[in-house]
């Protein structure tokens, strides 16, 4: 998995490319803790490049949600494809996240 970060007016977009699974857990956590350590108030996970989420990936999403809550940082998910959306629905986790179809709308939601 590739992870890139970009900043938009105090909102950090974390772009994920590849599969969200146990192989990327450490990289994912390190990226999120670094972003929050820089006092960011909002994070958007750009999931448009993610085609699959396994149970370890779901655990990472729940971890980032909880970590953001603990650190007073708002979280949004953007660009989920049909497969990833269905995975969140089947596991009944879709309601746990603030999801947006488009990255731009997710970023603007912080305004």
C-alpha positions in Angstrom: 0.0 0.0 0.0 1.1 3.5 -0.7 0.2 6.4 1.6 0.5 10.1 0.8 -0.5 13.1 2.8 -1.6 16.5 1.6 -2.8 19.6 3.5 -5.8 21.7 2.6 -6.4 24.7 5.0 -5.7 22.7 8.2 -7.3 19.5 6.9 -5.0 16.6 6.1 -5.9 14.2 3.3 -4.4 10.8 3.7 -4.5 9.1 0.3 -4.4 5.3 0.4 -3.5 3.2 -2.6 -3.8 -0.6 -2.5 -5.4 -3.0 0.0 -6.1 -2.0 3.6 -4.9 -5.1 5.4 -2.6 -6.3 8.1 0.5 -5.7 5.9 0.1 -2.0 6.2 -1.1 -1.7 9.9 2.2 -0.2 11.1 2.6 2.3 8.2 -1.1 3.3 8.6 -0.8 3.9 12.4 2.5 5.8 12.1 1.0 8.1 9.4 -2.1 8.9 11.5 -0.2 9.5 14.7 2.3 11.8 12.8 -0.6 13.8 11.3 -2.4 14.2 14.6 0.9 15.1 16.4 1.1 18.1 14.1 -2.1 19.4 15.7 -4.4 18.8 12.7 -8.0 19.2 13.5 -9.4 17.2 10.6 -8.4 14.1 8.6 -9.9 12.8 5.4 -9.0 9.3 4.4 -9.1 9.2 0.6 -10.1 5.6 0.0 -10.6 6.0 -3.8 -7.5 3.9 -4.4 -8.5 1.1 -2.0 -10.1 -1.9 -3.6 -10.2 -4.2 -0.6 -10.4 -4.1 3.2 -9.9 -7.2 5.3 -10.6 -7.7 9.0 -7.3 -6.1 10.0 -8.1 -3.1 7.8 -11.4 -2.7 9.5 -9.6 -2.8 12.8 -7.3 -0.1 11.6 -10.3 2.1 10.5 -11.9 1.6 14.0 -8.5 2.4 15.6 -8.1 5.7 13.6 -11.7 6.7 14.5 -11.1 6.1 18.2 -7.6 7.8 18.0 -9.1 10.8 16.3 -11.9 11.0 19.0 -9.3 10.8 21.8 -7.3 13.6 20.2 -10.2 15.9 19.3 -9.6 15.4 15.6 -12.5 14.9 13.2 -12.4 12.0 10.7 -14.0 11.6 7.3 -13.8 8.8 4.7 -14.0 9.7 1.0 -14.2 7.9 -2.3 -15.1 4.4 -1.1 -15.8 2.1 -4.0 -18.7 -0.3 -4.1 -16.7 -3.2 -2.7 -15.4 -1.3 0.3 -18.8 0.3 0.9 -20.4 -3.1 0.9 -17.8 -4.4 3.4 -18.6 -1.6 5.8 -22.3 -2.3 5.3 -22.1 -6.0 5.9 -20.0 -5.5 9.0 -22.4 -2.8 10.2 -19.6 -0.3 10.4 -20.9 2.1 7.8 -22.7 4.2 10.4 -19.5 4.5 12.4 -17.9 6.8 9.9 -18.8 10.0 8.2 -18.5 9.0 4.5 -18.4 11.2 1.4 -18.5 10.1 -2.2 -16.2 12.8 -3.3 -12.9 14.0 -1.7 -13.7 17.7 -2.3 -17.0 17.4 -0.4 -15.3 15.7 2.5 -12.7 18.4 2.7 -15.3 21.2 2.4 -17.3 19.6 5.2 -14.8 20.9 7.7 -15.6 24.6 6.7 
